[in-house]
Amino acid sequence: MKSGTFRLSRRALLSAMAAAAAVVSFGFGTPAQADPLKVSAIYTVPVEQQWVSRIHKALTAAKERGDISYEFSENVANTDYERVMREYAENGSNLIVGEVFGVERAARKVAAQYPETAFLMGSSFAPDGDNFSVFDNFIHEPSYLVGMAAGAATKSNKIGMVGGFAIPEVNRLMHAFMEGAKSVNPDVEFMVTFINSWYDPPKAKEASFAMIDKGADIMYAERFGVSDAAKERGILAVGNVIDTAADYPGTILGSALWHMEATVDHAIEAIKAGNFKAEDYGKFSYMEFGGGSVVLDASLLPEGTVAKVEAKQAEILGGKFSVTVNDEEPKSSM
């Protein structure tokens, strides 16, 4: 067993923007002074939640660089989402960012009514009109890699998986993880459940306890609460989207990480250049663009596991191996 934590190398994020000229273009080609873009974000959960925290982190970084001003609303109910979108648009936001999985129709209607405002929204569907771009957490590649680590580490050959909702954004990560685990351990089996909530740690914890009682010795923590159960029962867990190893020492064997900086920076560049358009930003979550990475704790893994994962990562980045994107709902295999 090796000791220490290894962050596997990934390609750099998109290169930083060139220094702004005295006059640039905001919106869709309208000349303006080189002031920071006005960016607003709408979140249906707390900014501490895994998925949203990555968007918030990237926007905060852009604010600290001086590229944008940034305001946000969190815990916005679906019934209030349209109203908040309108308020930000009316207040002159150049870019509005958020997630519209439960309010697709309303959000697209609002965007169509404010053609001079750029919208960048987490969505399972296609871009819309001239100003409604979409993004998604395509971190299936690091999910496959951390799945390899979990498949090598399990002793019972039983892995529990707790997710929020069975939607494409969750399904594809679970499938990639399962595929990675199977690639190194064909005997591994999975227990899969969804708590039908984006933020209910107690419910996720109870679902995890049930799987641990059935023999799972590794838990896939797509939601908060799963790693707490793993820590209490003395088994291992796999992180998703963010790295929580410091909060659960000796518990997190590895995590598939999402980085939103490439996505956010592309939108900022497009708006400042005056050529923002409705497009799918999903590719910026790929490892190729620095949108995803994997971190492993070698001290919790069998000897040689990190090297195998590194080799597979090199194949992915070199275009020699592609991780399947499977958006279908995953099912238990035991």
Buried (B, 14 or more C-beta within 10 A) or exposed (E): EBEEBBEBEBBEBBEEEEEBEEEBBBBBEEEBEEEBBBBBBBBBBEBEBBBBBBBBBBBBBBBEEEBBBBEBBBEBEEEBBBEBBEBBBEEEBBBBBBBBBBBBEBBBEBBBEBEEBBBBBBBEBEBBEBBBBBBBBBBBBBBBBBBBBBBBBBEEBBBBBBBBBBBBBBBBBBBBBBBBBBBBBEEBBBBBBBBEBBBBBEBBBBBBBBBBEEBBBBBBBBBBBBBBBBBEBEBBBBBBBBBBBEEBEEBBBBBBBBBBBBBBBBBBBBBBEBEBEBBBBBBBBBBBBBBBBBBBBBEBBBEEBBEBBBEBBEEBBEEEBEBEBBBEBBEEEE
